[in-house]
């Protein structure tokens, strides 16, 4: 029999060089909560206790996968996003803190809008759409993605969260949106599209490159704002005059993205910093008085 503290020490020994001791501890506790079905307080109180042979085997298998770089969210097919617990797998990106900030900004923008209509482009796991739908029970929310596998995951999350988001398959680079979407009908269009340039791959962590879907991450260097140009064109068709377009952006291209939105006719465009003081979000309003 092996004490739980010994397993914790092994996680630290194996993972600290790559992740740092604090993150290694966090990974241990996440794994322990999933394997032992106990909360963090209960786990901390039983560190001297021994684990069963089956539990020891589960910890060992998890540690091997973590050592190989697999994100723990994919190991346990679970991620947390604001108040939601979402299923994630290798067909969808793992939702991140800066995207939570985008959702909170969007909710603030919708504060005075009754029964808002919302369209989420490139939805992935559905995190943005589902968080907005859960926070605004009076909202009607649509969301799309090019990937059938991602949409299947989003639909399972829709059921799990007991929300009523209307998901549909769509390549937003194609001009064939379903006729059920009425033009000039949305109060908010929001997106976290692919925005990482191919040349930026060396700057990314190996586990992201190895495990997360490249379809949802990368754009060609020759046209890195391709998706934003298309999103702005869609917003010009489907947003109500005066309504908001919001997106997560590449911090290295914030000025260029702002200029693109302004060229597309959006007004009062604003770049917002995330908690790490990086320019990661943009908002603009559809002009009420277009030229």
C-alpha positions, 0 to 999 in steps of 0.5 A, spaced: 500 500 500 502 506 498 500 513 502 497 518 498 502 523 500 508 519 497 504 519 490 503 527 491 511 527 492 511 523 485 507 528 482 512 534 484 518 530 482 516 528 475 512 535 473 515 541 477 521 541 472 516 542 466 510 546 470 513 549 476 511 546 483 505 550 484 502 547 478 504 540 479 500 541 486 494 543 482 495 537 477 495 532 483 489 535 487 485 535 480 487 528 479 486 526 486 479 529 486 477 525 479 480 518 482 478 518 489 471 522 488 473 527 494 474 534 494 480 538 496 479 539 503 478 531 504 484 529 500 488 534 504 486 531 510 487 524 508 494 525 505 497 519 510 492 514 508 494 509 503 490 508 496 488 502 493 491 498 488 486 500 483 487 508 485 495 507 485 494 504 478 490 510 476 494 515 479 500 512 475 497 512 468 495 519 469 502 521 471 505 518 465 500 522 460 501 528 464 509 527 463 507 526 456 504 533 455 497 531 455 493 536 458 489 534 464 482 537 461 483 531 456 485 526 460 479 527 464 475 530 459 472 536 463 474 543 464 471 549 468 469 555 465 466 560 469 460 557 473 460 551 468 463 544 468 464 542 460 466 536 457 472 537 452 476 532 448 481 533 442 476 536 437 475 542 441 480 547 445 480 547 452 477 554 454 481 559 457 481 565 462 481 570 457 475 567 454 472 568 461 473 575 461 470 576 454 464 573 456 464 577 462 465 583 458 459 581 453 454 580 459 456 587 462 454 590 455 448 586 455 446 589 462 440 593 459 438 589 453 432 585 454 431 578 451 437 579 447 439 575 441 446 572 441 450 569 435 457 565 437 461 564 431 467 558 432 463 555 438 468 549 439 465 546 446 460 551 446 463 555 452 461 562 450 454 560 448 453 556 454 455 561 459 451 567 456 445 562 455 446 560 463 447 567 465 442 570 461 436 566 461 432 571 457 436 570 451 436 566 445 443 564 443 445 561 436 452 558 435 456 555 430 462 551 428 465 548 422 467 541 426 462 536 426 466 533 432 466 539 436 458 540 435 457 534 438 461 535 444 457 542 444 450 539 444 452 534 449 454 540 453 448 544 452 444 538 455 449 537 461 448 545 462 440 544 461 441 550 456 437 551 450 443 554 445 441 552 438 447 549 434 448 549 427 454 547 422 457 552 419 464 554 415 464 562 416 468 563 411 462 561 406 457 565 405 451 560 406 448 562 412 441 558 414 435 562 412 432 561 419 437 566 421 434 573 420 438 579 418 439 585 422 436 581 428 442 580 433 444 584 439 450 581 440 455 577 435 461 574 439 467 569 437 473 566 439 476 564 432 483 562 430 488 567 430 495 564 432 499 565 426 503 559 423 510 563 425 508 563 432 508 556 433 515 556 436 512 560 442 507 555 444 507 550 449 508 543 446 502 540 449 498 545 446 501 544 439 501 536 440 494 535 443 489 541 441 486 542 434 490 546 430 483 547 426 481 552 431 488 555 433 492 557 427 491 561 421 496 563 415 501 568 416 499 571 409 492 573 411 492 572 419 486 577 420 482 572 415 477 570 420 476 577 423 474 580 416 469 575 415 466 576 422 465 583 421 462 582 414 457 577 417 456 582 423 454 587 418 449 583 415 446 580 422 447 585 427 441 590 429 444 597 428 447 599 434 449 592 436 455 589 439 461 585 435 466 582 440 471 577 439 478 575 442 484 577 438 491 576 437 495 580 442 500 582 437 495 584 432 490 588 436 491 595 432 491 591 426 484 588 428 481 595 430 483 598 424 480 592 420 473 593 424 473 600 423 474 600 415 468 595 416 464 601 418 464 599 426 464 605 431 467 606 438 471 600 437 475 598 443 481 594 445 481 591 452 486 588 456 486 581 460 488 580 467 495 579 464 495 586 461 495 584 454 490 586 449 486 580 448 479 583 446 475 587 442 468 590 441 465 595 436 458 597 434 454 597 428 454 604 425 446 606 426 448 611 420 452 608 415 455 612 409 
